[in-house]
Amino acid sequence: MRVLFNSTNIAEAFYQPTTQVLEIYFHSGHVYRYAGISKDVFNELISAPSAGKYYNNNIRGQFTSLRWF
């Protein structure tokens, strides 16, 4: 499931529910891949008033990640 954001930092996210993998694409060109993201966390991210704040407070540093670019 791909979602585009109206955010100053996050451009889009791609979520794979079967593997619980979340890819976050930033406007800077960086891409991070997170493992173990539940559907609830993804839904909270896409419905948050500020996706950037939600990401910083609830995903960044909380889950195993890999920086692609």
mmCIF file of the N, C-alpha and C atoms, coordinates in Angstrom:
data_MODEL
# 
_entry.id   MODEL 
# 
loop_
_atom_site.group_PDB 
_atom_site.id 
_atom_site.type_symbol 
_atom_site.label_atom_id 
_atom_site.label_alt_id 
_atom_site.label_comp_id 
_atom_site.label_asym_id 
_atom_site.label_entity_id 
_atom_site.label_seq_id 
_atom_site.pdbx_PDB_ins_code 
_atom_site.Cartn_x 
_atom_site.Cartn_y 
_atom_site.Cartn_z 
_atom_site.occupancy 
_atom_site.B_iso_or_equiv 
_atom_site.pdbx_formal_charge 
_atom_site.auth_seq_id 
_atom_site.auth_comp_id 
_atom_site.auth_asym_id 
_atom_site.auth_atom_id 
_atom_site.pdbx_PDB_model_num 
ATOM 1   N N  . MET A 1 1  ? 0.846  -1.168 0.000  1.00 0.00 ? 1  MET A N  1 
ATOM 2   C CA . MET A 1 1  ? 0.000  0.000  0.000  1.00 0.00 ? 1  MET A CA 1 
ATOM 3   C C  . MET A 1 1  ? 0.898  1.240  0.000  1.00 0.00 ? 1  MET A C  1 
ATOM 4   N N  . ARG A 1 2  ? 0.750  2.076  -0.993 1.00 0.00 ? 2  ARG A N  1 
ATOM 5   C CA . ARG A 1 2  ? 1.552  3.299  -1.121 1.00 0.00 ? 2  ARG A CA 1 
ATOM 6   C C  . ARG A 1 2  ? 0.696  4.516  -0.771 1.00 0.00 ? 2  ARG A C  1 
ATOM 7   N N  . VAL A 1 3  ? 1.279  5.405  0.024  1.00 0.00 ? 3  VAL A N  1 
ATOM 8   C CA . VAL A 1 3  ? 0.576  6.615  0.457  1.00 0.00 ? 3  VAL A CA 1 
ATOM 9   C C  . VAL A 1 3  ? 1.484  7.812  0.201  1.00 0.00 ? 3  VAL A C  1 
ATOM 10  N N  . LEU A 1 4  ? 0.945  8.845  -0.421 1.00 0.00 ? 4  LEU A N  1 
ATOM 11  C CA . LEU A 1 4  ? 1.660  10.111 -0.615 1.00 0.00 ? 4  LEU A CA 1 
ATOM 12  C C  . LEU A 1 4  ? 1.293  11.043 0.533  1.00 0.00 ? 4  LEU A C  1 
ATOM 13  N N  . PHE A 1 5  ? 2.260  11.823 0.996  1.00 0.00 ? 5  PHE A N  1 
ATOM 14  C CA . PHE A 1 5  ? 2.038  12.720 2.128  1.00 0.00 ? 5  PHE A CA 1 
ATOM 15  C C  . PHE A 1 5  ? 2.162  14.174 1.706  1.00 0.00 ? 5  PHE A C  1 
ATOM 16  N N  . ASN A 1 6  ? 1.415  15.014 2.383  1.00 0.00 ? 6  ASN A N  1 
ATOM 17  C CA . ASN A 1 6  ? 1.564  16.457 2.273  1.00 0.00 ? 6  ASN A CA 1 
ATOM 18  C C  . ASN A 1 6  ? 2.366  16.879 3.498  1.00 0.00 ? 6  ASN A C  1 
ATOM 19  N N  . SER A 1 7  ? 3.669  16.602 3.460  1.00 0.00 ? 7  SER A N  1 
ATOM 20  C CA . SER A 1 7  ? 4.551  16.799 4.598  1.00 0.00 ? 7  SER A CA 1 
ATOM 21  C C  . SER A 1 7  ? 5.819  17.489 4.129  1.00 0.00 ? 7  SER A C  1 
ATOM 22  N N  . THR A 1 8  ? 6.434  18.241 5.013  1.00 0.00 ? 8  THR A N  1 
ATOM 23  C CA . THR A 1 8  ? 7.680  18.911 4.640  1.00 0.00 ? 8  THR A CA 1 
ATOM 24  C C  . THR A 1 8  ? 8.856  17.944 4.611  1.00 0.00 ? 8  THR A C  1 
ATOM 25  N N  . ASN A 1 9  ? 8.749  16.807 5.316  1.00 0.00 ? 9  ASN A N  1 
ATOM 26  C CA . ASN A 1 9  ? 9.850  15.849 5.363  1.00 0.00 ? 9  ASN A CA 1 
ATOM 27  C C  . ASN A 1 9  ? 9.573  14.552 4.613  1.00 0.00 ? 9  ASN A C  1 
ATOM 28  N N  . ILE A 1 10 ? 8.396  13.982 4.813  1.00 0.00 ? 10 ILE A N  1 
ATOM 29  C CA . ILE A 1 10 ? 8.077  12.681 4.236  1.00 0.00 ? 10 ILE A CA 1 
ATOM 30  C C  . ILE A 1 10 ? 7.331  12.863 2.919  1.00 0.00 ? 10 ILE A C  1 
ATOM 31  N N  . ALA A 1 11 ? 7.854  12.257 1.868  1.00 0.00 ? 11 ALA A N  1 
ATOM 32  C CA . ALA A 1 11 ? 7.213  12.342 0.563  1.00 0.00 ? 11 ALA A CA 1 
ATOM 33  C C  . ALA A 1 11 ? 6.163  11.251 0.406  1.00 0.00 ? 11 ALA A C  1 
ATOM 34  N N  . GLU A 1 12 ? 6.548  10.014 0.759  1.00 0.00 ? 12 GLU A N  1 
ATOM 35  C CA . GLU A 1 12 ? 5.614  8.905  0.619  1.00 0.00 ? 12 GLU A CA 1 
ATOM 36  C C  . GLU A 1 12 ? 6.057  7.736  1.486  1.00 0.00 ? 12 GLU A C  1 
ATOM 37  N N  . ALA A 1 13 ? 5.154  6.795  1.631  1.00 0.00 ? 13 ALA A N  1 
ATOM 38  C CA . ALA A 1 13 ? 5.443  5.572  2.369  1.00 0.00 ? 13 ALA A CA 1 
ATOM 39  C C  . ALA A 1 13 ? 4.843  4.401  1.613  1.00 0.00 ? 13 ALA A C  1 
ATOM 40  N N  . PHE A 1 14 ? 5.516  3.277  1.721  1.00 0.00 ? 14 PHE A N  1 
ATOM 41  C CA . PHE A 1 14 ? 5.029  2.043  1.116  1.00 0.00 ? 14 PHE A CA 1 
ATOM 42  C C  . PHE A 1 14 ? 5.016  0.983  2.205  1.00 0.00 ? 14 PHE A C  1 
ATOM 43  N N  . TYR A 1 15 ? 3.858  0.359  2.423  1.00 0.00 ? 15 TYR A N  1 
ATOM 44  C CA . TYR A 1 15 ? 3.705  -0.627 3.480  1.00 0.00 ? 15 TYR A CA 1 
ATOM 45  C C  . TYR A 1 15 ? 3.322  -1.975 2.896  1.00 0.00 ? 15 TYR A C  1 
ATOM 46  N N  . GLN A 1 16 ? 4.009  -3.018 3.363  1.00 0.00 ? 16 GLN A N  1 
ATOM 47  C CA . GLN A 1 16 ? 3.733  -4.399 2.957  1.00 0.00 ? 16 GLN A CA 1 
ATOM 48  C C  . GLN A 1 16 ? 3.182  -5.137 4.177  1.00 0.00 ? 16 GLN A C  1 
ATOM 49  N N  . PRO A 1 17 ? 1.858  -5.279 4.274  1.00 0.00 ? 17 PRO A N  1 
ATOM 50  C CA . PRO A 1 17 ? 1.270  -5.861 5.484  1.00 0.00 ? 17 PRO A CA 1 
ATOM 51  C C  . PRO A 1 17 ? 1.663  -7.311 5.734  1.00 0.00 ? 17 PRO A C  1 
ATOM 52  N N  . THR A 1 18 ? 1.904  -8.084 4.698  1.00 0.00 ? 18 THR A N  1 
ATOM 53  C CA . THR A 1 18 ? 2.239  -9.491 4.914  1.00 0.00 ? 18 THR A CA 1 
ATOM 54  C C  . THR A 1 18 ? 3.613  -9.672 5.554  1.00 0.00 ? 18 THR A C  1 
ATOM 55  N N  . THR A 1 19 ? 4.533  -8.760 5.276  1.00 0.00 ? 19 THR A N  1 
ATOM 56  C CA . THR A 1 19 ? 5.879  -8.837 5.852  1.00 0.00 ? 19 THR A CA 1 
ATOM 57  C C  . THR A 1 19 ? 6.101  -7.794 6.940  1.00 0.00 ? 19 THR A C  1 
ATOM 58  N N  . GLN A 1 20 ? 5.151  -6.911 7.140  1.00 0.00 ? 20 GLN A N  1 
ATOM 59  C CA . GLN A 1 20 ? 5.224  -5.814 8.118  1.00 0.00 ? 20 GLN A CA 1 
ATOM 60  C C  . GLN A 1 20 ? 6.451  -4.934 7.875  1.00 0.00 ? 20 GLN A C  1 
ATOM 61  N N  . VAL A 1 21 ? 6.717  -4.659 6.608  1.00 0.00 ? 21 VAL A N  1 
ATOM 62  C CA . VAL A 1 21 ? 7.828  -3.787 6.217  1.00 0.00 ? 21 VAL A CA 1 
ATOM 63  C C  . VAL A 1 21 ? 7.272  -2.455 5.761  1.00 0.00 ? 21 VAL A C  1 
ATOM 64  N N  . LEU A 1 22 ? 7.860  -1.385 6.275  1.00 0.00 ? 22 LEU A N  1 
ATOM 65  C CA . LEU A 1 22 ? 7.475  -0.021 5.920  1.00 0.00 ? 22 LEU A CA 1 
ATOM 66  C C  . LEU A 1 22 ? 8.672  0.684  5.321  1.00 0.00 ? 22 LEU A C  1 
ATOM 67  N N  . GLU A 1 23 ? 8.498  1.260  4.140  1.00 0.00 ? 23 GLU A N  1 
ATOM 68  C CA . GLU A 1 23 ? 9.536  2.074  3.515  1.00 0.00 ? 23 GLU A CA 1 
ATOM 69  C C  . GLU A 1 23 ? 9.076  3.524  3.559  1.00 0.00 ? 23 GLU A C  1 
ATOM 70  N N  . ILE A 1 24 ? 9.939  4.387  4.080  1.00 0.00 ? 24 ILE A N  1 
ATOM 71  C CA . ILE A 1 24 ? 9.647  5.817  4.159  1.00 0.00 ? 24 ILE A CA 1 
ATOM 72  C C  . ILE A 1 24 ? 10.564 6.537  3.181  1.00 0.00 ? 24 ILE A C  1 
ATOM 73  N N  . TYR A 1 25 ? 9.973  7.296  2.276  1.00 0.00 ? 25 TYR A N  1 
ATOM 74  C CA . TYR A 1 25 ? 10.706 8.079  1.276  1.00 0.00 ? 25 TYR A CA 1 
ATOM 75  C C  . TYR A 1 25 ? 10.643 9.550  1.674  1.00 0.00 ? 25 TYR A C  1 
ATOM 76  N N  . PHE A 1 26 ? 11.811 10.136 1.870  1.00 0.00 ? 26 PHE A N  1 
ATOM 77  C CA . PHE A 1 26 ? 11.893 11.524 2.288  1.00 0.00 ? 26 PHE A CA 1 
ATOM 78  C C  . PHE A 1 26 ? 12.144 12.445 1.097  1.00 0.00 ? 26 PHE A C  1 
ATOM 79  N N  . HIS A 1 27 ? 11.737 13.692 1.233  1.00 0.00 ? 27 HIS A N  1 
ATOM 80  C CA . HIS A 1 27 ? 11.977 14.678 0.171  1.00 0.00 ? 27 HIS A CA 1 
ATOM 81  C C  . HIS A 1 27 ? 13.475 14.858 -0.085 1.00 0.00 ? 27 HIS A C  1 
ATOM 82  N N  . SER A 1 28 ? 14.297 14.573 0.908  1.00 0.00 ? 28 SER A N  1 
ATOM 83  C CA . SER A 1 28 ? 15.748 14.718 0.771  1.00 0.00 ? 28 SER A CA 1 
ATOM 84  C C  . SER A 1 28 ? 16.343 13.668 -0.169 1.00 0.00 ? 28 SER A C  1 
ATOM 85  N N  . GLY A 1 29 ? 15.545 12.621 -0.484 1.00 0.00 ? 29 GLY A N  1 
ATOM 86  C CA . GLY A 1 29 ? 16.034 11.540 -1.320 1.00 0.00 ? 29 GLY A CA 1 
ATOM 87  C C  . GLY A 1 29 ? 16.393 10.295 -0.517 1.00 0.00 ? 29 GLY A C  1 
ATOM 88  N N  . HIS A 1 30 ? 16.462 10.426 0.797  1.00 0.00 ? 30 HIS A N  1 
ATOM 89  C CA . HIS A 1 30 ? 16.765 9.273  1.648  1.00 0.00 ? 30 HIS A CA 1 
ATOM 90  C C  . HIS A 1 30 ? 15.557 8.346  1.727  1.00 0.00 ? 30 HIS A C  1 
ATOM 91  N N  . VAL A 1 31 ? 15.858 7.063  1.816  1.00 0.00 ? 31 VAL A N  1 
ATOM 92  C CA . VAL A 1 31 ? 14.824 6.040  1.962  1.00 0.00 ? 31 VAL A CA 1 
ATOM 93  C C  . VAL A 1 31 ? 15.224 5.134  3.122  1.00 0.00 ? 31 VAL A C  1 
ATOM 94  N N  . TYR A 1 32 ? 14.294 4.930  4.043  1.00 0.00 ? 32 TYR A N  1 
ATOM 95  C CA . TYR A 1 32 ? 14.524 4.022  5.162  1.00 0.00 ? 32 TYR A CA 1 
ATOM 96  C C  . TYR A 1 32 ? 13.506 2.900  5.107  1.00 0.00 ? 32 TYR A C  1 
ATOM 97  N N  . ARG A 1 33 ? 13.977 1.710  5.433  1.00 0.00 ? 33 ARG A N  1 
ATOM 98  C CA . ARG A 1 33 ? 13.106 0.531  5.456  1.00 0.00 ? 33 ARG A CA 1 
ATOM 99  C C  . ARG A 1 33 ? 13.047 0.032  6.899  1.00 0.00 ? 33 ARG A C  1 
ATOM 100 N N  . TYR A 1 34 ? 11.834 -0.115 7.413  1.00 0.00 ? 34 TYR A N  1 
ATOM 101 C CA . TYR A 1 34 ? 11.610 -0.539 8.798  1.00 0.00 ? 34 TYR A CA 1 
ATOM 102 C C  . TYR A 1 34 ? 10.925 -1.892 8.829  1.00 0.00 ? 34 TYR A C  1 
ATOM 103 N N  . ALA A 1 35 ? 11.369 -2.755 9.757  1.00 0.00 ? 35 ALA A N  1 
ATOM 104 C CA . ALA A 1 35 ? 10.794 -4.081 9.926  1.00 0.00 ? 35 ALA A CA 1 
ATOM 105 C C  . ALA A 1 35 ? 9.941  -4.122 11.191 1.00 0.00 ? 35 ALA A C  1 
ATOM 106 N N  . GLY A 1 36 ? 8.934  -4.988 11.181 1.00 0.00 ? 36 GLY A N  1 
ATOM 107 C CA . GLY A 1 36 ? 8.101  -5.195 12.367 1.00 0.00 ? 36 GLY A CA 1 
ATOM 108 C C  . GLY A 1 36 ? 7.068  -4.127 12.607 1.00 0.00 ? 36 GLY A C  1 
ATOM 109 N N  . ILE A 1 37 ? 6.658  -3.430 11.555 1.00 0.00 ? 37 ILE A N  1 
ATOM 110 C CA . ILE A 1 37 ? 5.660  -2.361 11.679 1.00 0.00 ? 37 ILE A CA 1 
ATOM 111 C C  . ILE A 1 37 ? 4.267  -2.973 11.539 1.00 0.00 ? 37 ILE A C  1 
ATOM 112 N N  . SER A 1 38 ? 3.474  -2.855 12.582 1.00 0.00 ? 38 SER A N  1 
ATOM 113 C CA . SER A 1 38 ? 2.114  -3.396 12.527 1.00 0.00 ? 38 SER A CA 1 
ATOM 114 C C  . SER A 1 38 ? 1.220  -2.513 11.656 1.00 0.00 ? 38 SER A C  1 
ATOM 115 N N  . LYS A 1 39 ? 0.122  -3.084 11.224 1.00 0.00 ? 39 LYS A N  1 
ATOM 116 C CA . LYS A 1 39 ? -0.856 -2.320 10.433 1.00 0.00 ? 39 LYS A CA 1 
ATOM 117 C C  . LYS A 1 39 ? -1.384 -1.140 11.248 1.00 0.00 ? 39 LYS A C  1 
ATOM 118 N N  . ASP A 1 40 ? -1.537 -1.325 12.563 1.00 0.00 ? 40 ASP A N  1 
ATOM 119 C CA . ASP A 1 40 ? -2.010 -0.232 13.424 1.00 0.00 ? 40 ASP A CA 1 
ATOM 120 C C  . ASP A 1 40 ? -1.050 0.952  13.410 1.00 0.00 ? 40 ASP A C  1 
ATOM 121 N N  . VAL A 1 41 ? 0.250  0.672  13.503 1.00 0.00 ? 41 VAL A N  1 
ATOM 122 C CA . VAL A 1 41 ? 1.245  1.754  13.466 1.00 0.00 ? 41 VAL A CA 1 
ATOM 123 C C  . VAL A 1 41 ? 1.194  2.458  12.112 1.00 0.00 ? 41 VAL A C  1 
ATOM 124 N N  . PHE A 1 42 ? 1.108  1.700  11.034 1.00 0.00 ? 42 PHE A N  1 
ATOM 125 C CA . PHE A 1 42 ? 1.010  2.311  9.705  1.00 0.00 ? 42 PHE A CA 1 
ATOM 126 C C  . PHE A 1 42 ? -0.232 3.181  9.599  1.00 0.00 ? 42 PHE A C  1 
ATOM 127 N N  . ASN A 1 43 ? -1.376 2.682  10.070 1.00 0.00 ? 43 ASN A N  1 
ATOM 128 C CA . ASN A 1 43 ? -2.611 3.470  10.017 1.00 0.00 ? 43 ASN A CA 1 
ATOM 129 C C  . ASN A 1 43 ? -2.513 4.739  10.846 1.00 0.00 ? 43 ASN A C  1 
ATOM 130 N N  . GLU A 1 44 ? -1.845 4.663  11.992 1.00 0.00 ? 44 GLU A N  1 
ATOM 131 C CA . GLU A 1 44 ? -1.649 5.862  12.814 1.00 0.00 ? 44 GLU A CA 1 
ATOM 132 C C  . GLU A 1 44 ? -0.765 6.866  12.090 1.00 0.00 ? 44 GLU A C  1 
ATOM 133 N N  . LEU A 1 45 ? 0.266  6.383  11.410 1.00 0.00 ? 45 LEU A N  1 
ATOM 134 C CA . LEU A 1 45 ? 1.150  7.274  10.646 1.00 0.00 ? 45 LEU A CA 1 
ATOM 135 C C  . LEU A 1 45 ? 0.379  8.017  9.574  1.00 0.00 ? 45 LEU A C  1 
ATOM 136 N N  . ILE A 1 46 ? -0.418 7.293  8.795  1.00 0.00 ? 46 ILE A N  1 
ATOM 137 C CA . ILE A 1 46 ? -1.089 7.946  7.661  1.00 0.00 ? 46 ILE A CA 1 
ATOM 138 C C  . ILE A 1 46 ? -2.270 8.815  8.096  1.00 0.00 ? 46 ILE A C  1 
ATOM 139 N N  . SER A 1 47 ? -2.749 8.635  9.326  1.00 0.00 ? 47 SER A N  1 
ATOM 140 C CA . SER A 1 47 ? -3.858 9.475  9.799  1.00 0.00 ? 47 SER A CA 1 
ATOM 141 C C  . SER A 1 47 ? -3.410 10.550 10.777 1.00 0.00 ? 47 SER A C  1 
ATOM 142 N N  . ALA A 1 48 ? -2.126 10.589 11.090 1.00 0.00 ? 48 ALA A N  1 
ATOM 143 C CA . ALA A 1 48 ? -1.619 11.582 12.050 1.00 0.00 ? 48 ALA A CA 1 
ATOM 144 C C  . ALA A 1 48 ? -1.712 12.995 11.468 1.00 0.00 ? 48 ALA A C  1 
ATOM 145 N N  . PRO A 1 49 ? -2.006 13.983 12.303 1.00 0.00 ? 49 PRO A N  1 
ATOM 146 C CA . PRO A 1 49 ? -2.023 15.376 11.833 1.00 0.00 ? 49 PRO A CA 1 
ATOM 147 C C  . PRO A 1 49 ? -0.671 15.807 11.256 1.00 0.00 ? 49 PRO A C  1 
ATOM 148 N N  . SER A 1 50 ? 0.413  15.270 11.832 1.00 0.00 ? 50 SER A N  1 
ATOM 149 C CA . SER A 1 50 ? 1.752  15.541 11.323 1.00 0.00 ? 50 SER A CA 1 
ATOM 150 C C  . SER A 1 50 ? 2.485  14.210 11.182 1.00 0.00 ? 50 SER A C  1 
ATOM 151 N N  . ALA A 1 51 ? 2.658  13.770 9.937  1.00 0.00 ? 51 ALA A N  1 
ATOM 152 C CA . ALA A 1 51 ? 3.341  12.498 9.686  1.00 0.00 ? 51 ALA A CA 1 
ATOM 153 C C  . ALA A 1 51 ? 4.784  12.548 10.178 1.00 0.00 ? 51 ALA A C  1 
ATOM 154 N N  . GLY A 1 52 ? 5.437  13.689 10.005 1.00 0.00 ? 52 GLY A N  1 
ATOM 155 C CA . GLY A 1 52 ? 6.823  13.840 10.456 1.00 0.00 ? 52 GLY A CA 1 
ATOM 156 C C  . GLY A 1 52 ? 6.962  13.697 11.956 1.00 0.00 ? 52 GLY A C  1 
ATOM 157 N N  . LYS A 1 53 ? 6.071  14.324 12.696 1.00 0.00 ? 53 LYS A N  1 
ATOM 158 C CA . LYS A 1 53 ? 6.114  14.215 14.158 1.00 0.00 ? 53 LYS A CA 1 
ATOM 159 C C  . LYS A 1 53 ? 5.799  12.792 14.606 1.00 0.00 ? 53 LYS A C  1 
ATOM 160 N N  . TYR A 1 54 ? 4.809  12.176 13.980 1.00 0.00 ? 54 TYR A N  1 
ATOM 161 C CA . TYR A 1 54 ? 4.477  10.794 14.337 1.00 0.00 ? 54 TYR A CA 1 
ATOM 162 C C  . TYR A 1 54 ? 5.672  9.892  14.063 1.00 0.00 ? 54 TYR A C  1 
ATOM 163 N N  . TYR A 1 55 ? 6.287  10.054 12.912 1.00 0.00 ? 55 TYR A N  1 
ATOM 164 C CA . TYR A 1 55 ? 7.458  9.257  12.553 1.00 0.00 ? 55 TYR A CA 1 
ATOM 165 C C  . TYR A 1 55 ? 8.568  9.430  13.585 1.00 0.00 ? 55 TYR A C  1 
ATOM 166 N N  . ASN A 1 56 ? 8.890  10.660 13.922 1.00 0.00 ? 56 ASN A N  1 
ATOM 167 C CA . ASN A 1 56 ? 9.979  10.926 14.871 1.00 0.00 ? 56 ASN A CA 1 
ATOM 168 C C  . ASN A 1 56 ? 9.690  10.378 16.264 1.00 0.00 ? 56 ASN A C  1 
ATOM 169 N N  . ASN A 1 57 ? 8.445  10.433 16.691 1.00 0.00 ? 57 ASN A N  1 
ATOM 170 C CA . ASN A 1 57 ? 8.084  10.013 18.046 1.00 0.00 ? 57 ASN A CA 1 
ATOM 171 C C  . ASN A 1 57 ? 7.778  8.524  18.181 1.00 0.00 ? 57 ASN A C  1 
ATOM 172 N N  . ASN A 1 58 ? 7.366  7.878  17.093 1.00 0.00 ? 58 ASN A N  1 
ATOM 173 C CA . ASN A 1 58 ? 6.849  6.517  17.221 1.00 0.00 ? 58 ASN A CA 1 
ATOM 174 C C  . ASN A 1 58 ? 7.513  5.463  16.337 1.00 0.00 ? 58 ASN A C  1 
ATOM 175 N N  . ILE A 1 59 ? 8.295  5.888  15.358 1.00 0.00 ? 59 ILE A N  1 
ATOM 176 C CA . ILE A 1 59 ? 8.906  4.905  14.454 1.00 0.00 ? 59 ILE A CA 1 
ATOM 177 C C  . ILE A 1 59 ? 10.431 5.019  14.486 1.00 0.00 ? 59 ILE A C  1 
ATOM 178 N N  . ARG A 1 60 ? 10.943 6.208  14.268 1.00 0.00 ? 60 ARG A N  1 
ATOM 179 C CA . ARG A 1 60 ? 12.393 6.422  14.229 1.00 0.00 ? 60 ARG A CA 1 
ATOM 180 C C  . ARG A 1 60 ? 13.033 5.990  15.556 1.00 0.00 ? 60 ARG A C  1 
ATOM 181 N N  . GLY A 1 61 ? 13.990 5.100  15.466 1.00 0.00 ? 61 GLY A N  1 
ATOM 182 C CA . GLY A 1 61 ? 14.690 4.624  16.653 1.00 0.00 ? 61 GLY A CA 1 
ATOM 183 C C  . GLY A 1 61 ? 13.948 3.563  17.448 1.00 0.00 ? 61 GLY A C  1 
ATOM 184 N N  . GLN A 1 62 ? 12.720 3.258  17.059 1.00 0.00 ? 62 GLN A N  1 
ATOM 185 C CA . GLN A 1 62 ? 11.913 2.278  17.789 1.00 0.00 ? 62 GLN A CA 1 
ATOM 186 C C  . GLN A 1 62 ? 11.879 0.908  17.109 1.00 0.00 ? 62 GLN A C  1 
ATOM 187 N N  . PHE A 1 63 ? 12.211 0.877  15.826 1.00 0.00 ? 63 PHE A N  1 
ATOM 188 C CA . PHE A 1 63 ? 12.144 -0.352 15.041 1.00 0.00 ? 63 PHE A CA 1 
ATOM 189 C C  . PHE A 1 63 ? 13.465 -0.562 14.299 1.00 0.00 ? 63 PHE A C  1 
ATOM 190 N N  . THR A 1 64 ? 13.728 -1.808 13.954 1.00 0.00 ? 64 THR A N  1 
ATOM 191 C CA . THR A 1 64 ? 14.924 -2.128 13.169 1.00 0.00 ? 64 THR A CA 1 
ATOM 192 C C  . THR A 1 64 ? 14.796 -1.453 11.808 1.00 0.00 ? 64 THR A C  1 
ATOM 193 N N  . SER A 1 65 ? 15.868 -0.759 11.396 1.00 0.00 ? 65 SER A N  1 
ATOM 194 C CA . SER A 1 65 ? 15.790 -0.024 10.133 1.00 0.00 ? 65 SER A CA 1 
ATOM 195 C C  . SER A 1 65 ? 17.052 -0.222 9.306  1.00 0.00 ? 65 SER A C  1 
ATOM 196 N N  . LEU A 1 66 ? 16.892 0.081  8.036  1.00 0.00 ? 66 LEU A N  1 
ATOM 197 C CA . LEU A 1 66 ? 17.987 0.039  7.081  1.00 0.00 ? 66 LEU A CA 1 
ATOM 198 C C  . LEU A 1 66 ? 17.854 1.254  6.180  1.00 0.00 ? 66 LEU A C  1 
ATOM 199 N N  . ARG A 1 67 ? 18.925 2.026  6.072  1.00 0.00 ? 67 ARG A N  1 
ATOM 200 C CA . ARG A 1 67 ? 18.904 3.180  5.165  1.00 0.00 ? 67 ARG A CA 1 
ATOM 201 C C  . ARG A 1 67 ? 19.336 2.711  3.782  1.00 0.00 ? 67 ARG A C  1 
ATOM 202 N N  . TRP A 1 68 ? 18.438 2.902  2.817  1.00 0.00 ? 68 TRP A N  1 
ATOM 203 C CA . TRP A 1 68 ? 18.744 2.495  1.440  1.00 0.00 ? 68 TRP A CA 1 
ATOM 204 C C  . TRP A 1 68 ? 19.557 3.542  0.715  1.00 0.00 ? 68 TRP A C  1 
ATOM 205 N N  . PHE A 1 69 ? 19.167 4.794  0.854  1.00 0.00 ? 69 PHE A N  1 
ATOM 206 C CA . PHE A 1 69 ? 19.830 5.894  0.136  1.00 0.00 ? 69 PHE A CA 1 
ATOM 207 C C  . PHE A 1 69 ? 20.067 7.038  1.084  1.00 0.00 ? 69 PHE A C  1 
# 
